[in-house]
Amino acid sequence: MSVILEVDDLSVSYGKIEALHGASLRVEAGSIVTVIGPNGAGKTTMLGAIMGLLPCRGSIRYGGRDVRRDEVEGRVAAGLALVPEKRELFGDMSVADNLMLGAFTRYRRGERNLDGDLEEIYRRFPRLRERRDQLAGTLSGGERQMLALGRALMTRPRLLMLDEPSLGLAPLVVREIFHIIADLRRTGVAILLVEQNARAALQIADYGYVLETGDTVLQGAAGELAANPRIVETYLGLSTAGGGEGTGARTDTTTSPSAPN
């Protein structure tokens, strides 16, 4: 498969504090790549830099082209989409209006087939159809995450970046959200998934990176990482020394989805 995103030697600083130190990763078209690690590791910072929200040093090549000088809107128009950790919906607007705002850049380009895409979002997320006239601010946490995903998909992304999609959700809802993410792979969308729930992320990902204190400390096929003793003890909540919980991430095993066939 072709590489859709290449990040090399990426560094981001907040004042004199360097939050990301020369991080690198690759995302192939149609694949799911996850970045796991504890709070403060620099995961959200990495996504912000890739999206153009934060100044950075290093190389960001999307679709074979250097996009570091592109504005956020230009990156969205090129097929990059980010679902931020806080979802950032317009709470006083309806579900339908939030979804249509996701297609604003396409509308400005003169595209007029948006209703068909909206219908596809409703097919994928039936609850959004049921609540299409409801204010976004009145939705449950899981419904808000579905709306954030749907709004991002209305941009017709080639690469969808997700920042902590399981954050604050009940275990059953987390399982549903991860099934949806895994199913999106079948549409050809590449996914870069930042997640503290390492168990769930590694179950649906093809490849993974482990970020700690701004540095990439491990990488490999998702199955290999899931079997790595260090990952098992630190991030999957299973201590090889006697059953103690790991310290790197949430460890509720009921949040783990079974990857779809």
N, C-alpha and C positions, 0 to 999 in steps of 0.2 A: 504494500500500500504506500501511497505517496505521503510525505510529511506535510501536514497543513500548518503546524506551528513549530518554530525552532527558537528557543530562548537560550542565549549563550552569555555566560559571565554577567548575569544581571545583578546589579547592586542598587539599593535604595536607601537613602538616609533621611532621617528626621532631624534636622539641625546637625549636631555633631555626632548623633547616634546612628550607626549604620544598622538598619533592621534586616537587610538582605545582603549576603556576601557572595557575589559571583555565582549565583544559582543558574543552573542550566536544565532544560528539559526538552522533550520532543513529544509531539502529539501527531499520530498518523490519522489520516482521513478515515472516518467511520469507526474509530476506536474510542474506548473510555480509558482515560489516564487519570489516576488519582494522586493527590498530594496529601499525605497524612503527617501528623505531628501535633505536639501539645500546643496549648495557648501561648501566644507570643513567639511562635517559631518563625513568623514571617509569611505565612500562607496567604492571608488576605492582602498583605502588601504586594506579594507577587502578582495576584490577580489585578490589583489596582494599577500596577505598572504596565501590565500587558494591555489593559483596556485604555491606557492613556490618561488615567486619573492622577497618577503620581509621576513626578520627574524621576528619571533613572539613568543609570549608566549600563552599557552593555549592548547586546544585539537582540532585537525582536523581529523575527521574520515570519510573516503570515502569508501563506500562499506563495512562498518563494520571494516575497518582497519585503524590504525593510520598512516597517510602519512606525518607527519611533518618532518621526516628525508629523505623523498624521494626528489630527484632532479626534476626539472621541466620536463625534458624529461620522467622520470618515471611516473609522474602524467599524462602526455599526453598519454603515452602508456596504462595507466590503464583506460583511457576514460574521463579524464578531459580536457576541451577545454575552452579557454578564447578568446573572441573578445574584444580587448582593445578599449578604447575610441577613440584613434587616428587611429585605424584600422591597421596601420603599415604594409601596403602592399609594395611590391617591385615594385616601379613605373616604372622602366626601363625594367621590364619583362612583358610578355604577360599575359592576363587573364588566359589562359589555364595553363601556367607555374606556376602562383601563386597558382592555385587550386591544381596542382600536388604536389607542395611543402607542402601543408597541409597533404598529405599522406606519407610524407618522412619516418616517424617513422614506418609506416606499411610496406613500401617498404623494409626498412632495416630488418624487421622481416621475409621477404620472401613472403609476400602476393602479389599475382599477379592478383587480380580481380579488379584493380583500375579503369580500363576503364569503367566498369559497374557503379561504384560509380560516376565517372565523368559525365556519361550520365544522372544519376539521378539528379545531381546538375543542369545540363543544362535544364532538364525537369522542375525543381522547379523554376529556374531563367532563363527564355527564353532570357532575354537581355544579359546574360553572354554568351550564345551560339552565339548570333549575334555578340558579341564583343570579341570572344575567342582569336583572333589573335591581338587584339588591346592592346597597352601598358596600364598597370593599371594606370599609372600616368595621362592618358588623360581622364579617366572616370569622370562622374559627381559624386556628393556627394552620391546620392542614389545608383548609380551603384557600387561605392566603398564599401558602406556598404553591398550590396548584395554579392560582391566578398569576403569581410571579413567573412561573414556568411558562404558562400559556402566553403571557405578554411577551416574553423573550422569544418564543417560537413564532410569534407574529412578525418578527423581523426577518424570518426565513434565514436563520443563521447557518453557516457552515461549521462554526465552532461555538459551542455553548459552554460557558464557564459558570460553574455553580459553587457558591461560597456557603458552606455549612447548611445544606438543604434540610438536614434532620434536626437542626437546632430548635429546642423548645417543643418538640412534637412528641405525642404519645407513641409508645412502641408500635401499635398497630398501624398508626398513620405513617410512621417512618417506613415500615415494611411496604406500604402502598406506594409511597413516594419513590422508594428505590426500585420497585418493580417498574414504575413509569419511566424512570431514568434509564434502566436497562433496555426497556422496549424502544426508547428513542434511537438507540443504535441502529435498529432496523430501517430507519428512515434515511440513514446515511450521514446523520449529524455526528460530528466528533464532539466528545465531551471531556472537559477538564474539570475534575471534581475535587474540590478542597473539602476535607471532612475530618472531624475528630473521631467519628465513629469508624475506627479503622476496620473493624470486622465487616461491617456492612459494605464499606467502600471497596475493600479487597475482593469481596465476593462477586461484585459486578464488573470490576475493572479488568482491563487487559494488562496494564502495566502500572507500576507505582513508584513514587518517590517519597522518601522520608526526609522531612525538613525539621531541623532542630537548631534553635537560636540563630536563624538566618542562614544556615549552611545545609546543603544536601549531603546527608550522611550515608544514605543507602538508596539503591534503586534496583529494579529488576521486574521480571514478570510477576503479576499479582499473586499467582499461586506460590511462587518461590518466596515472596516476602511473607505471605501468610504462614509459611512453614518455618521461617527463620526464627531460631530460638530467642533472639533479641527482640524481634517484633512481637512474638507470642507473649513474652514476659512483660514487656513495657507497654504495649498497645492493645493487646487482646485480653488482658486481665487474667492471664493464666501464668502463675509463677512456677518456674521449673524448680524452685527451691522449697515448695511446700504449699502451693495453692493460694498465696497472697495475691491481692489485686495489683495490676500494673498501675503506673502513675501517669501515663501519657495521655489517656483518653477515657471517655465514658466506657463502662464495661458491662452494661446491661445486655446480656446475650439475647433477651427477647426482642431487641431491636434489629436483629440480624435477619435480612430477607433471604429467602431461597432464590437463587438466580433462576429466571425463567428458562425453559427449554428453547 
